[in-house]
Amino acid sequence: MSAGKYEIHLDDKFGSSTLIDAGAEANACTVPWFNQTLTTVNDAVVRLGVFHGEFHWHKHDEQDEFFFVLEGELLLDIDHKETHTLKQHQGYTVPKSVMHRTRAPERTVVLMVEQRGVIPTGD
């Protein structure tokens, strides 16, 4: 699925009982805004994001969204009021129904955990 300037893959690339090398997956990425579902755990999906630039404002009406930075720096703007700066090995959960956007001033690698069936670009 390509949503404009975003490359988003909703397929569960690895499934269960498979070794996942997130570093190799991130290194293979050549586009500025990439999102790939790596695996499904119960009712949640674990996604790898490789970001450089800005995502649009959006919200998820029924789902929380967790971001965990592996490399780089992620700016997480919340409800047009505050910005959280996530550095390597830091995470943040955005509650459902909260407007937010992510920005990456440099190439940033992120793991995200969301409920299966969430629309990454927002409701």
Contacts in CASP RR format, 6 or more apart in sequence:
PFRMAT RR
TARGET T0000
AUTHOR 0000-0000-0000
METHOD contacts of the structure
MODEL  1
MSAGKYEIHLDDKFGSSTLIDAGAEANACTVPWFNQTLTTVNDAVVRLGV
FHGEFHWHKHDEQDEFFFVLEGELLLDIDHKETHTLKQHQGYTVPKSVMH
RTRAPERTVVLMVEQRGVIPTGD
1 8 0 8 1.000
1 9 0 8 1.000
1 10 0 8 1.000
2 8 0 8 1.000
3 120 0 8 1.000
3 121 0 8 1.000
5 32 0 8 1.000
5 33 0 8 1.000
6 33 0 8 1.000
6 34 0 8 1.000
6 35 0 8 1.000
6 55 0 8 1.000
6 120 0 8 1.000
6 121 0 8 1.000
7 31 0 8 1.000
7 33 0 8 1.000
7 34 0 8 1.000
7 35 0 8 1.000
8 35 0 8 1.000
8 120 0 8 1.000
8 121 0 8 1.000
9 35 0 8 1.000
9 36 0 8 1.000
9 37 0 8 1.000
10 37 0 8 1.000
10 117 0 8 1.000
10 120 0 8 1.000
11 37 0 8 1.000
12 37 0 8 1.000
12 38 0 8 1.000
12 39 0 8 1.000
12 40 0 8 1.000
12 45 0 8 1.000
13 36 0 8 1.000
13 37 0 8 1.000
13 38 0 8 1.000
13 39 0 8 1.000
14 20 0 8 1.000
14 38 0 8 1.000
14 39 0 8 1.000
15 39 0 8 1.000
15 40 0 8 1.000
16 39 0 8 1.000
16 40 0 8 1.000
18 39 0 8 1.000
20 38 0 8 1.000
20 39 0 8 1.000
22 38 0 8 1.000
22 48 0 8 1.000
22 70 0 8 1.000
22 109 0 8 1.000
22 111 0 8 1.000
23 70 0 8 1.000
23 109 0 8 1.000
25 36 0 8 1.000
25 38 0 8 1.000
25 48 0 8 1.000
26 48 0 8 1.000
26 49 0 8 1.000
26 50 0 8 1.000
26 70 0 8 1.000
26 71 0 8 1.000
26 109 0 8 1.000
29 50 0 8 1.000
31 50 0 8 1.000
32 51 0 8 1.000
32 52 0 8 1.000
32 53 0 8 1.000
33 50 0 8 1.000
33 51 0 8 1.000
33 52 0 8 1.000
33 53 0 8 1.000
33 55 0 8 1.000
34 48 0 8 1.000
34 49 0 8 1.000
34 50 0 8 1.000
34 51 0 8 1.000
35 47 0 8 1.000
35 48 0 8 1.000
35 49 0 8 1.000
35 112 0 8 1.000
35 120 0 8 1.000
36 47 0 8 1.000
36 48 0 8 1.000
36 49 0 8 1.000
37 45 0 8 1.000
37 46 0 8 1.000
37 47 0 8 1.000
38 45 0 8 1.000
38 46 0 8 1.000
38 47 0 8 1.000
38 48 0 8 1.000
39 45 0 8 1.000
39 46 0 8 1.000
40 46 0 8 1.000
40 116 0 8 1.000
43 115 0 8 1.000
43 116 0 8 1.000
44 113 0 8 1.000
44 114 0 8 1.000
44 115 0 8 1.000
44 116 0 8 1.000
45 113 0 8 1.000
45 114 0 8 1.000
45 115 0 8 1.000
45 116 0 8 1.000
45 117 0 8 1.000
45 118 0 8 1.000
46 111 0 8 1.000
46 112 0 8 1.000
46 113 0 8 1.000
47 111 0 8 1.000
47 112 0 8 1.000
47 113 0 8 1.000
47 114 0 8 1.000
47 120 0 8 1.000
48 109 0 8 1.000
48 110 0 8 1.000
48 111 0 8 1.000
48 112 0 8 1.000
49 109 0 8 1.000
49 110 0 8 1.000
49 111 0 8 1.000
49 112 0 8 1.000
50 107 0 8 1.000
50 108 0 8 1.000
50 109 0 8 1.000
50 110 0 8 1.000
51 74 0 8 1.000
51 102 0 8 1.000
51 104 0 8 1.000
51 107 0 8 1.000
51 108 0 8 1.000
51 109 0 8 1.000
51 110 0 8 1.000
52 104 0 8 1.000
52 106 0 8 1.000
52 107 0 8 1.000
52 108 0 8 1.000
53 103 0 8 1.000
53 104 0 8 1.000
53 105 0 8 1.000
54 101 0 8 1.000
54 102 0 8 1.000
54 103 0 8 1.000
54 104 0 8 1.000
55 101 0 8 1.000
55 102 0 8 1.000
55 103 0 8 1.000
56 101 0 8 1.000
56 121 0 8 1.000
57 77 0 8 1.000
57 80 0 8 1.000
57 99 0 8 1.000
57 100 0 8 1.000
57 101 0 8 1.000
58 99 0 8 1.000
58 100 0 8 1.000
58 101 0 8 1.000
58 121 0 8 1.000
58 122 0 8 1.000
58 123 0 8 1.000
59 96 0 8 1.000
59 97 0 8 1.000
59 98 0 8 1.000
59 99 0 8 1.000
59 100 0 8 1.000
59 122 0 8 1.000
59 123 0 8 1.000
60 94 0 8 1.000
60 96 0 8 1.000
60 97 0 8 1.000
60 114 0 8 1.000
60 118 0 8 1.000
60 119 0 8 1.000
60 122 0 8 1.000
60 123 0 8 1.000
61 96 0 8 1.000
61 97 0 8 1.000
61 123 0 8 1.000
62 96 0 8 1.000
62 115 0 8 1.000
62 123 0 8 1.000
63 96 0 8 1.000
63 114 0 8 1.000
63 115 0 8 1.000
63 118 0 8 1.000
64 93 0 8 1.000
64 94 0 8 1.000
64 95 0 8 1.000
64 96 0 8 1.000
64 114 0 8 1.000
64 115 0 8 1.000
65 93 0 8 1.000
65 94 0 8 1.000
65 100 0 8 1.000
65 112 0 8 1.000
65 113 0 8 1.000
65 114 0 8 1.000
65 118 0 8 1.000
66 91 0 8 1.000
66 92 0 8 1.000
66 93 0 8 1.000
66 94 0 8 1.000
66 112 0 8 1.000
66 113 0 8 1.000
66 114 0 8 1.000
67 74 0 8 1.000
67 76 0 8 1.000
67 86 0 8 1.000
67 91 0 8 1.000
67 92 0 8 1.000
67 93 0 8 1.000
67 94 0 8 1.000
67 102 0 8 1.000
67 110 0 8 1.000
67 111 0 8 1.000
67 112 0 8 1.000
68 89 0 8 1.000
68 90 0 8 1.000
68 91 0 8 1.000
68 110 0 8 1.000
68 111 0 8 1.000
68 112 0 8 1.000
68 113 0 8 1.000
69 86 0 8 1.000
69 87 0 8 1.000
69 88 0 8 1.000
69 89 0 8 1.000
69 90 0 8 1.000
69 91 0 8 1.000
69 108 0 8 1.000
69 109 0 8 1.000
69 110 0 8 1.000
70 88 0 8 1.000
70 89 0 8 1.000
70 109 0 8 1.000
70 110 0 8 1.000
70 111 0 8 1.000
71 88 0 8 1.000
71 107 0 8 1.000
71 108 0 8 1.000
71 109 0 8 1.000
72 87 0 8 1.000
72 88 0 8 1.000
72 104 0 8 1.000
72 106 0 8 1.000
72 107 0 8 1.000
72 108 0 8 1.000
72 109 0 8 1.000
73 85 0 8 1.000
73 86 0 8 1.000
73 87 0 8 1.000
73 88 0 8 1.000
73 104 0 8 1.000
73 105 0 8 1.000
73 106 0 8 1.000
73 108 0 8 1.000
74 85 0 8 1.000
74 86 0 8 1.000
74 102 0 8 1.000
74 103 0 8 1.000
74 104 0 8 1.000
74 108 0 8 1.000
74 110 0 8 1.000
75 83 0 8 1.000
75 84 0 8 1.000
75 85 0 8 1.000
75 86 0 8 1.000
75 102 0 8 1.000
75 103 0 8 1.000
75 104 0 8 1.000
75 105 0 8 1.000
76 83 0 8 1.000
76 84 0 8 1.000
76 85 0 8 1.000
76 86 0 8 1.000
76 92 0 8 1.000
76 94 0 8 1.000
76 100 0 8 1.000
76 101 0 8 1.000
76 102 0 8 1.000
76 103 0 8 1.000
77 83 0 8 1.000
77 100 0 8 1.000
77 101 0 8 1.000
77 102 0 8 1.000
77 103 0 8 1.000
78 84 0 8 1.000
78 94 0 8 1.000
78 98 0 8 1.000
78 99 0 8 1.000
78 100 0 8 1.000
79 98 0 8 1.000
79 99 0 8 1.000
79 100 0 8 1.000
80 99 0 8 1.000
84 92 0 8 1.000
86 92 0 8 1.000
94 100 0 8 1.000
102 110 0 8 1.000
114 120 0 8 1.000
END
